[in-house]
């Protein structure tokens, strides 16, 4: 009707606003302009027109959205039309008495109510179109409607393909569960009890209380001694020892006592109460009868104690298996994942929405997140502000009255999404924690794994039911009911497996996945590397719907443009640009942003399949010494190595320096994913004449691992390796030596490459 698109108006009203009944301080006064015209607004005609839109249907009538007095802009207010006792009335809120009041349609047509409904008729044309309409006052209305697709389709899966998909997922989780369990058993056999307890938890001196033979199997009750003089003693023994209920354990005698017959033996914690534990002997124990006899001897002697150590908690794996089954049984959850129902969007939800704190590509990603009906993807290469974008999206969802589940694959990543760089005394101004402090939203954190002091002090005690945003790891998200949340936001989604990501998908009606499938995929055991299952749901959806399914964040803020140049060209088709930094060279001292050394040192095999390289470690130490002497703080320097065997080799070299290096982190590429330093030094380690680069050159994960290594540095990147080895094709398998070849060519072309004689 008129020049206003009523269908679009209805959608925008229902999706963009949190509607409220119109509030008046007094009965709506007569509008002078109506009196002079002598005609009332035909509200019945408006009702007849708006009654056809599902978005405006109320339980007892129809919502009639109010626009501003002099424009067609929506306010989020409405009056409710209903037909009661043979009277047609409009209900509104009468503020002085804090209750609903009503007015007849005939009288309302001559009041302010009618005046604020007039643009929904043909008789009145607004001087300008509302901002939610193409060509309206908002400059981005048309671009938003064009940017967000209404539907994305994928090739259909038949019944066999669907069955195979879920069968493979189930087999994968089951195999990983058994592998992880056996790995922990082997670890217990490899370490002495003191070392194992220090690394994994446990209890050296559990005091026997009693045995309950009336149960099958027999239950053994023990208590944990507490030191009344020790203020650090944890009241709840599970948190102190990692001996949680349903955890598989190793039952043993204390380290200073010779093990008795049948011990150590596998068992399971079946109950925990403050400092009391109850366990049973597992049927998988090597000799359950012998173990039981030894325990009876210990429990019958007042001077004996027993040792318990955590071995394996199957809960995360069991949760994933349950999620696989639940998704498979629900078409609404299975359809978007398989591609059979496609991905759908409602572009009107993003109209009349502003994100002034975001750049253009971040805003476009935020718009698509708001518009999704099921799942959408945000592609965030390193340093492009992925988490910043998610925080803005979450705050907008909350403003619209949605309850949000904020997830990530790990406790650390989840806490980063919630509190960012906040400290106990000062909130990060761009974080959800700051919004919580300012009473803009209520934030809660579920689970027990957070080590962040800000989270522990402010958010772990709040009940999820009393919060607008609930933070949880994906495993913890499995505890929520189906569609308990309006939307789930998943950060670092490309680092979580498909079964793990099913948990937030089941817990929410809609889901936003943010990640980067050009970086490392989810963790899986080396034995499973040849299977095409350790992909994320994020990457699976990119494969099913194409690259256009993910909104790319195209401006990076972390790195100097020279550091970012090769990764952008090699891994992101040159689409990632560096933010303009006028009058800021963004360099460290007088050092070039990128330096690469070619060194023909000798690799030495360490710890089975790992390697070390003394020559490369010497070069790393030389650079560190120079950086520290120039005044670079040690905590701003990071050293990445391709192999764990090189870590201690480099640490030994740094310890020999006259400068302090204790705060320099030295670790593998995988451990540095998600991190950044002002300076990064990379040692590739491998050096041989046969072109064997090991897992660095695996054809699929090798380029991703290189991408991570190259994108951690902000102002200075040093690469140390034998480039002949790295660029020589593997003799017995496919590899990614061509990517290393491209990198060497780029380094040479940009005068970043220098050859260093071996120091061996």
N, C-alpha and C positions, 0 to 999 in steps of 0.2 A: 504494500500500500504506500502511496506517496513515493518519495525518493529514498526511503529507508528500506533496506533488505531485512524484512522481519524474520526470515529463516535464519540469517546470519546473526541477527540481534539475539534471537532465542538461544542459539548455541553459545555465543560469547557470554551471555548473561549466566548460563548454567555452568560453564567451564571456567570462566575467568574470575568471577566474583564469588564471594561468600555471602549470598543474599540474606537480607534481614528485612523484617516487616517495617514499613515506613513509620517513623516516629514523628509525632507532631506535639508541640507544646500545648496546643489547643485544637479544637475542631478546625479542620482545614478551612481557611477563610475563602470567601468569594473572590474571584479574580476580577479586577476592574475591567480588563479588556473584554472579558466575556459579557459583562453587563452592557458595555457600549455596543457590542455586536448584536446582542439580544439573543444569541444562540448558545445552547449548551453543547459540550462535547458529547458525541454519541458513544458512550462507553459500551453499550450493548454491542455495537458494531465491532469495537475493538476486541471484546470478549469473544465474539464469534470468529474473528480472524486468528486470535492467539490460541484458541482452544485446540487447534489442530497440531500444535507443536508439543511433542512429548516432554521436552525439556522444561515446559512451563506447567505441567500437570501437578496439582497438589492433591492431597488426600481428600479434601472436601471442596475442591473447586479448581480455579486456575490462578496462577501467579500473573499479575500484570506489572511488568517492570516499569519503574518510574525513570524518566530521563530528567536532566537538569531543567530548571525553569525556562531557560532561553536557548537551549541547544538539545540535540538528540543524543548527547553523551549519556551513557548509563551511569548510575550511581551505586548500583548494588542493592538498592531498596526496591520494595514492591508492595502493592496492596493485593489482598487475596479476595478474589471473587468467589461467592458461594450462593447457592440457592437454598434458603432455609425458611421453613414454614411459609412457603409460597411467596417469600420475599426475596428479591435479588439484591444482595448487599455487597459492599466492599469493606473488608476489615483492615484496620491499621492500628498502630500502637499509640495510645494516648499517654504521653509521658507523665503528666502531673499525678495520675493515679496508678501508673505502672501496670496497665492492663490493656487488653485489646478493646477497641471500640469499633463501631460500624457506622456506615452511612449508606443510604439507598443509592442505587445507580443513578436515579433521576437527579437527586440533589448533588451527588458527587460530580456530575458533569458540569456544574456551575462553580466548582470550588478549585482550590489549588491542586487537588488530586486530578481532576480532569485536565487542568492546564499542563500538568506534568505527564500526561498521556497523549497529548494532542498530536504529536508527530507520528503516532502509530496509525493515523488516519490519512485519507487522501486529501483532506481539506486543508492541511497545514504542511508546508514544506520548510524544513530547516534551512537557515541561511548557509550552512556548511554541513557536509556529511560527517557523521561521527567517526572517530579515529579507528574504530574496528572495521570500517568498510574500506575497500579499495578506493583510493582517491580521497580518503578522508584526511583529517588534520594530522594523523600520525604518518610520518614520512616512510616508515618501514612496513605499512600494512600490506601493500601489494607484494613486496619482497618476501614477507613471512609466508603469505599464502602460496607463493610460487616455490619457496624454499622447501617447505615441508610437504612430502608426498602424502597422498591419502592412503596409498597401499603399495607394498612391496611384495612381489610374488617370487616363488622358487618352484623348481620342478617337483612334481608330486612324488612321494614315496608310496610304494605299494605295501601290502601287508607283510611280505617277506622282508623288505628293507627295514620296515619299522621294527619287526621282531629281532632282526639281526643287530640293529643299533642298540637296543636295550640289553640283548644277550651279551654283546661285547662289553658294554659298560659294567654289567654285573660281574662278568668274568674278570675284568680288569681290577675292580675294587676288591674282589675276593682274593685274587692273586697278590695284590699289594698288601692286603691285610695279613696274609700268611707270611709273606716275605718280611714285613716289618716285625712281626712277632718273633720269627726265627732269628732275625738280626739282633734283637734285644737279648734273647737267650744266649746267643754267641758272645755278645758284649759282656754279659755277666761272667761267662766262663773265661773271658780274656783279661779281666781286671781283678785286682785284689778287692776285698770288700770295702776297705777304706776309700779307695779311689772311686769305686762304683757309687758308693753312697754320696761322695762329694759331688759327683757329676749328675747323678740321676735321682737322688733322694733315697729315703729308706730310714730304717730304725735299727740301730745296733742292739739296743737293750729294751725290748718289749717285755714287760713283766707279766708272766702267766697269771691268770685270774681263775678260770675254771674251764672245764671241757663239758660240752653238752652232748652226751651220747644218745639222747632221745631223738635227735635229728638225724637225717640221712642225706648227706654224709655228716659226720660228727663236726660240730662247730667248736672252734677254739677261741676263747675270749681272752684278750690281753689289754693292758693299759700302757700308755706311754708315760714314763716318769717326767716330771717337770721340776725345774729348778726354781724354787720360790724367790731366790735372790736374782734370778735372771729376768730382767724386764723385757727381753726380746722373745721370750717363750710365747709361741702362738697357741691360743686357746684351742683352736680347731686343728687336730693333729694332721688331717689330710693336707691342709695348706702347707704345713711344716715339712711333711715327709713325701708328698706326692703319692701317698697310699690311699687313693680314692676308692669309693665303693665301686664294685665290678671290675677293679683293676686286677690283672693277673700278677702274681707276686712270686718271688723266690723265698722259700722258708729255709732258714739256715741257722747254724749255731753262730755265736759271736766270733769276730775275727781272731780273738785270742784263745779260742777253744777249738780243739780238733773236732771236725764234723763227725756226727754219729751216723749209724747205719740208716740209709734211706734219705739222708740229708746231704746237700740241699735238695729240696723238692718243690715242684711247682704247686701253687695254690691260688686262691682268689679271695679278695676282700668282699665280704657279703654284707657288712654293716659297719657304720662308723658313727660314734657319738662323742663329741668334744674330743677327749683324749683317750677314748676307748675304741678298740677295733675288734672285729670278729672275722675270722677267716676259716676256710676249709681247705683240705688237701685236694688237689686236682686229680681227676681220673687219668690225666696225661702224665702224672708224675711217674718217674722211672720205676719206683717200688712203693706204692701207696701204703701197703701194710707195714713195711719196715719204717717208713716215715711216721706212721701213726704210733708205732711202738716207741720210737725215740721221743716223740712229743709227749707221750704219757709219762715217760721217765722224767722229762724236763718239768712238766706241770706238777708232778708229785713231789718235786724237790723245791723247797722254798728259796734256795740260794741260786737257782738257775734262771737264766733269761733266754729269750729267743730273738733272732734277728729276722726282719722282714724287709724286702727290697722290691720296689716296683719294677715289673718287667714289661707289661704291655697293657694298654687300655684300648679295647676294641670299640669303644663307644663311637668315635668319629667314623670308623668304617661301617659300623652297623647303621648309623644315621644315614650315610650315603646310600647304602643298599635299600633302606626304607624309602628314601627320596626317589630313587630310580623307579621303584615299584609304584609309588603314588603318582608320579608324573605320567607313567605309562598308562595308568588307569583313567586319567582325566583329559578329555579331548581339548579342553580350554588351555591346559598346560602343555600338552604334547604338540598340538597343532602348530604354534609358532616355532617351536624348536625344530620340528621336522620340516617345516616349510609348507605343509599341506594347507594350512589356513592363511599363510602369509602373515605379514606384519602390517598393522593398520594404524592410522594417525588421524587426529582431528585438528587440522590447522588453526581453527578458530580459537583454540585454547591459548595460543601464543599472541593473539592480537591484543593491542593496547597494553603490552607488557614491556617494561624497560629493565635493562641490566647495565646501568651506566658504568659499573666497575669492571665490565668485561670488554675485551676487544671483539672485533667483528666475528671472527671464527668461533670464539667462545660463546658469543650471543647466539649464533646460529645453532650451535650444539645444544645450548640451553633451551632454545625454542623447540627443537625436535624432542628433547626430553619431556617438556611439558605436554607435548601433543600426542605422545605414544598411547596407544590403547593396550599394548601388551609389552613388547620388548624393544628397546632402541639402544644404539651403540654410540659411544663417544671415543674417537681415536685420538689419544694423547701422546704423541712422541715426547721424548725427554725434554723437560724444561718448558713445556707449552702451557702450563697452568691447568692441568687436568683436575687436580683436587680443588683448586680455587673455583673452577667452573661448577664442580659438583656442590660445593658449599653454597654458591649462589642459587643453584637449582633447588636445593633442599630448603633454603629459606623461603623461596617463592612458593614451593609446595605447601609449607607450613602456613604461610600467609593466606593461602586459599582454603585452609581448613583440613588439609590432608595429614594423615599420620604416616610417618616415614621410618623405614628401617634402613639404617646406614651400616653397610657391611664391607668387609675386606677379607682376604684369605688368611691373614695373620693378625694376632693381637696388636702388633706394632702398627701395621697399616690401618687397622680399624681406629686406633687411638689417634693416629695422625689425621684421619678424616674428621675426627671429632674436635680435637683441640689444637691441631697444627703445631706451631712453635710456642704455645702458651707456657708460661711458668706458673708456679703456685701463686706468685705475687702479681703477675701481669698477664692478662689474656692476649693472645694473638688477635690483632684487630680484624683479621680476615677469617676468623674461625667461628664454628658453631658454638664453641665454649663462650666466646665473647657475647654472642647473641643470647645465650643462656644467662650470663651475668647481667645483661641489660634487660632481662625479662621479656625478650622478644620471642623466646620459645623455651620449652622445658626439655632438658636433655637427660637421658638415662643410659647407662652402660650395663649390659648383662654379661654373665660369664665371670670367671675367676682368674683369667690369665693375664689381665692387664698389669703391667709394672709401671705405668705412667702415674706419677704422683698427682698430677692435676685431675686425671680421671678418677683415681682412687679416692681423693679427698672430696670431689664435687659431684660425681655422677654415678658411682657404683651403688650407693644406698637408695637411690630413687627407684620406685617400682615402675616397670615399663608401662603399666596401665595409666600412669599419671604423667606420661611424657609425650611430647609432640614428635621427638626424634629419639629412636632407640638404637644405640650402637651395639653391634654384635659381630663376632666372627661368623663365617658361613656355617661352621659346625654348630655353633650355639643357636643360629637362626632356625635350625631344625626343630627346636622346642616350641615354636609358635604354631598356632592353628593355621589352617589354609585360609589365605586372603585376610589374615588378621590386620594387615597394613594396607593402606591405599597404594603405596609405592615403595619399592626397594631400590636403594642406590648402592651399587657395588663398585668400589674402587679397586684398582689393580686386578680387574676381572680377568685379564689375560694370563694371570699367574695361578688361577684356580682351575681345577679340573671340572669337567661337565657335571659329574655327580655332586661335587661340592656346591656348585652354583645352583643346583636344583633346589637347595634348601631356601634361599631367599626368594626364588621364583615361586615356590609353593606358598610362602608366607605373605605374599603381596599380590594385589591385582595387576599391577604394572611394575616393570623393572627397567632400570637404566644401568647398562654395563659400560664402564669406562676402563680402557686399558690400551695396550699397544702390542699387537700380534707380531711386531717386528723385533721385539725383545724376547727374553727367555720365556719358554712355555712353562706350564705347571711342572712341579717336581715329579719325577717317577724314578724308579730304580734303574740302574744301568742295565740290568737283565731284561728290562722291558723296552729298551730304546728302539728295538726293531718293530715295535707295534705302533700302529697309527691311532693310539687311544689317548696318549698323554697330551691332548689338546684341550684348550679351554672352551667353554660354551661361547665365549666371545669370538674366538677364531672359527669355531664351527658355524656360527651364524654368518660370519663374513664369507665363508666357503659356500654356504647355501644361498645367500642373497646377493653376494657380490660386494666389491669394495665400496660402492655407493651407499651401502646400508649404514656405514659408520661416518659420522660427521667429523672431519679432520680439524684438529686445532693446529693452525699453520704458522704460528709465531712463537719462536722460542726465546726465553729470557735468561737461561742459565749460562750459556757458553759464549765465548768470543766467537765472532762470525767465522774465523779461520778454523776453529775447532769443530764448529757445526757444519762446515761446508761439505766435507766428504760424506758424513752420515746422511745428510739431506739428499745428496745426489745419488748415493748408492742404495739406500734403504727406503727412501720416501719420494722417489721420482722427482727430486728437486723442489718439492712443494712446501717444504718447511723453511721459512725465512727467519732471519734474526731481527729482533726489534731494533729500531733505530736508536742509537745512543749519541746524540749530538754533544760534542765537546767532552766526550768520555772515551778515552782509548780502550778502556776495559782490559788493560794488560797488567802484568805483575813485574814491577821494577822495569828494567830495560830488556827483559827476556822475551823472545818470540813466543807466540801462543802455542806453536807446535814444533817439536823437535823429535826426529827419529834417528836411532842408532842402528847400524848394521854391525853385528858382532858375531864372529865365528867361534864362540866358546864351545865347550864340551858339555853335553848334557850327561847327567849322572842319575841313574835310576835309584829311587828312594821309596821305601815303604811299599814294595810290591809294584804297583802300576804307576806310581808318581815319579816326578823328576825334579832335579835341581840343576842350577847352572851358575857356577861361581863367577864367571866373567860378567854375566848380566847383573848379578848382585853387586859387583864392584862398581859398575856404572851407575846403578841406582843409588848406591851409597854416596858416590861423588856428587850427584845432583842434590841429594838431601843435604849434604854438608854445605853446599853452596847456598841453598835456599835458607837454611837455618842461620848461616853467617850473615846473610842479607837482612835477616829479621823476620822471615816468614814464620808465623806461629806453627808449632808442630801439629796442632789439631786441625790445621787447614791443609795438611798434606796427607794424601792417601796413596798407598802402593798396592797395585793389583797384580796378581800373578796368575798365570794359567794353570799352575799345578800346586797342590798343597805342600809338596815336598820342597818347594822354593821358599815358603813362608819363613821357616826357621833359618834358612840360609841367609835371607835378606836381613832378618832380625839380628843375626849374629854380626853381620857387617855394620849395621847401624849402631849396635852396642859398642863397637870399637871406635866410634867417632867421639870427638871431644865435645860435641854439642848434644843437647838433650833431644832424644827422639822417642821417649816413652809414649807420647800421646799420638804418634803416627800409627794409623790403622794399616795393617798389612793383611790382605785376605784375597780370596779367590774372586773371580768375576761374578759368580753367582751370588756371593754374599754382598757385593756392592750394588746389586740392582736396587734401584730406588734411592740410592745415596748420591751425594755430591761432595766435592772438595774444591778448594781454590786451585790446588795443584794435584794432578794425578800422574803417577809414574807406573808404566805397565811393563812387566817382564813376561815375554811369551815363552821362555824357557827352552823349548825344543830346538835342538841344533844337531843335525846329522846330514849325511850326504845322500840319503835315500828318499828324502821328502816325507818322512813320517812325522806328522804334526799331531797325531792322536786325535782326541775329541775336539781340539781346536778347529779342525778342518772337517768335522762331520757336515755333510751337505745341507742338512736342514737347520740344526741348532748352532752350527759354527758361525754363520753370519749374524745370528741373533746375539750370540755371546760377544762377538767383536763389536757389534753395535752398542751393547751395554758398556763395554770397556772404553769405547771412544767418547761416550757422552756423559761421563761422570765429572769431568774437569770443567771448571768455570773460566780460568784465565791462563792455564798452563798445562799442556799435555806432553809427556815424554814417553816415547815408545821405544822399547829395547828388545831386539830379537835378531835371529838369523833369518833374514828375509829370503835367502835362497831356499832354506828349508820350508818356510811358510808358503812360498809361491810355487814350489815344485809339486806336481800332481802326485797323489798317493799311488803307489804301484799296484795295489790290490783292491781298491774300492773307489767309489765316487767320493768327491770331496768339494771343498769350496776354495781351493787354492787360487781360482780366478779372482775371487773377491780380494784376497790378500795382494794379488797382482795389481788389481785396480788401485788399492790403497798405496802400494809402493810407487806406482806411476804418478799418483796425485802428489805424494810427498816429494818426489823428485822434481816434478813440474813447478812446485811451489817453494822450492829451495829449503825444504824442511829435512832433507835426508843427508846423513853423513855416515861414512864408514869408520868403524873403530876397530883397531887391531885387537886381537885376543890378548888378554892379560895373563893367560895361563902359560 
